[in-house]
Amino acid sequence: MRLVLHRKYRATLTLGRLLLGQNQICFTREPPKACFGKDIACLDEGVYELVAIHSEERGWEIGIGDRGKISTYQREGKLESNSIYPVTSYRADGTPLFTKLAFLKLMERLEREWERGEIVELQIVSERIPYLLESCLEQSYC
């Protein structure tokens, strides 16, 4: 099974839509692309295998290869590098809503595939970067 993440880059964060076929599973929120000069950055475009991971400290998360993770967005915490946060919707001011619900729905969908022994992949694709920064014009692929 392959999920596709369609991204739009912004100077302060990266927004996306996570799709399975033609059906949207959720929206996503990520750190900005590295070329915007922030201390944190989102994953590069490419195809990654997804695996379930668990820790006592953070609970269940979804590993994105050995490069990143999909986890629940913590309102108090900052966005972490190479992390994707599922979001059900946004308020008018851009505040994400129902992030735990979005993560749980995604995890539930993927658990069925993992239980059947399926390999789950995430393909990340992006729209052109709306800024003409020299560093943003370089293609970055895995």
C-alpha positions as CSV (number, residue, x, y, z in Angstrom):
1,M,0.0,0.0,0.0
2,R,1.3,3.5,-0.8
3,L,0.2,6.7,0.8
4,V,1.0,10.0,-1.0
5,L,1.7,13.2,0.8
6,H,1.2,16.3,-1.4
7,R,3.0,19.3,0.2
8,K,3.0,23.1,-0.1
9,Y,6.0,24.9,1.3
10,R,5.7,28.1,3.4
11,A,8.4,30.1,5.0
12,T,7.4,29.0,8.6
13,L,5.9,25.6,8.0
14,T,5.0,23.0,5.4
15,L,1.3,22.0,4.9
16,G,0.1,18.9,3.2
17,R,-2.6,16.5,2.3
18,L,-2.2,12.7,3.0
19,L,-4.0,10.6,0.4
20,L,-4.7,6.9,-0.1
21,G,-5.6,6.6,-3.8
22,Q,-8.1,9.5,-4.4
23,N,-9.2,9.6,-0.8
24,Q,-7.8,12.1,1.7
25,I,-6.9,10.6,5.0
26,C,-6.0,13.9,6.7
27,F,-4.1,17.2,6.4
28,T,-0.5,17.4,7.7
29,R,1.7,20.0,9.3
30,E,5.5,19.8,9.2
31,P,8.5,22.1,9.8
32,P,9.6,24.3,6.8
33,K,12.0,23.2,4.1
34,A,15.6,23.5,5.1
35,C,16.3,26.2,2.4
36,F,14.2,28.7,4.4
37,G,17.0,28.9,6.9
38,K,15.2,27.5,10.0
39,D,16.9,25.3,12.7
40,I,14.5,22.5,11.8
41,A,13.4,21.0,8.5
42,C,11.0,18.6,6.9
43,L,11.9,15.3,5.1
44,D,13.1,15.4,1.5
45,E,10.8,14.3,-1.2
46,G,11.0,10.6,-2.0
47,V,9.5,7.2,-1.1
48,Y,9.9,5.8,2.5
49,E,8.7,2.6,4.2
50,L,6.4,3.2,7.2
51,V,6.7,1.1,10.4
52,A,5.0,1.2,13.8
53,I,7.3,2.2,16.6
54,H,6.6,2.4,20.4
55,S,8.4,4.0,23.3
56,E,7.4,4.4,26.9
57,E,8.1,8.1,26.7
58,R,6.1,9.0,23.5
59,G,3.7,6.0,23.0
60,W,2.9,4.9,19.5
61,E,4.4,6.7,16.5
62,I,4.9,5.8,12.8
63,G,8.5,5.5,11.7
64,I,9.4,6.9,8.3
65,G,12.2,4.7,7.3
66,D,15.2,5.6,9.5
67,R,14.8,9.3,8.8
68,G,11.7,10.6,10.6
69,K,8.3,9.9,12.1
70,I,4.6,10.6,12.1
71,S,3.3,11.5,15.5
72,T,0.7,13.5,17.4
73,Y,1.2,17.2,17.4
74,Q,2.0,18.6,20.8
75,R,0.5,22.1,21.2
76,E,3.1,23.2,23.7
77,G,6.0,21.7,21.9
78,K,7.8,22.9,18.8
79,L,7.7,21.1,15.5
80,E,10.5,18.6,15.3
81,S,12.8,18.0,12.3
82,N,11.8,15.2,9.9
83,S,8.4,14.8,11.7
84,I,4.9,14.8,10.1
85,Y,1.9,15.7,12.2
86,P,-1.6,14.6,11.0
87,V,-4.3,17.2,11.4
88,T,-8.1,16.8,10.9
89,S,-8.8,20.5,10.2
90,Y,-7.7,24.0,10.9
91,R,-9.2,27.1,12.6
92,A,-9.4,30.3,10.6
93,D,-6.2,31.5,12.3
94,G,-4.3,28.3,11.2
95,T,-4.4,26.5,14.6
96,P,-4.6,22.7,14.0
97,L,-7.6,20.9,15.3
98,F,-8.2,17.3,16.3
99,T,-4.6,16.2,15.8
100,K,-4.8,13.2,18.1
101,L,-8.0,12.0,16.3
102,A,-6.2,12.4,12.9
103,F,-3.2,10.3,14.2
104,L,-5.5,7.6,15.6
105,K,-7.4,7.3,12.4
106,L,-4.2,7.0,10.4
107,M,-2.7,4.5,12.8
108,E,-5.9,2.4,12.7
109,R,-5.9,2.3,8.9
110,L,-2.2,1.3,8.8
111,E,-2.5,-1.3,11.5
112,R,-4.9,-3.3,9.3
113,E,-2.2,-3.4,6.5
114,W,0.6,-4.3,8.9
115,E,-1.5,-7.1,10.5
116,R,-1.9,-8.6,7.0
117,G,1.9,-8.4,6.4
118,E,1.7,-5.6,3.8
119,I,4.5,-3.2,3.3
120,V,3.3,0.4,3.7
121,E,5.1,3.2,1.9
122,L,4.9,6.9,2.0
123,Q,5.6,8.9,-1.2
124,I,6.3,12.6,-0.6
125,V,5.7,15.0,-3.5
126,S,5.8,18.8,-3.4
127,E,4.5,21.8,-5.4
128,R,7.1,24.3,-6.5
129,I,8.5,26.5,-3.8
130,P,6.8,29.9,-4.0
131,Y,10.0,31.8,-3.2
132,L,13.0,32.5,-5.4
133,L,15.6,31.7,-2.8
134,E,18.7,30.2,-4.6
135,S,18.9,27.4,-2.0
136,C,15.2,26.4,-2.6
137,L,15.6,26.0,-6.4
138,E,17.8,22.9,-6.0
139,Q,15.9,19.6,-6.2
140,S,16.3,17.4,-3.2
141,Y,15.5,13.7,-3.6
142,C,16.5,10.6,-1.6
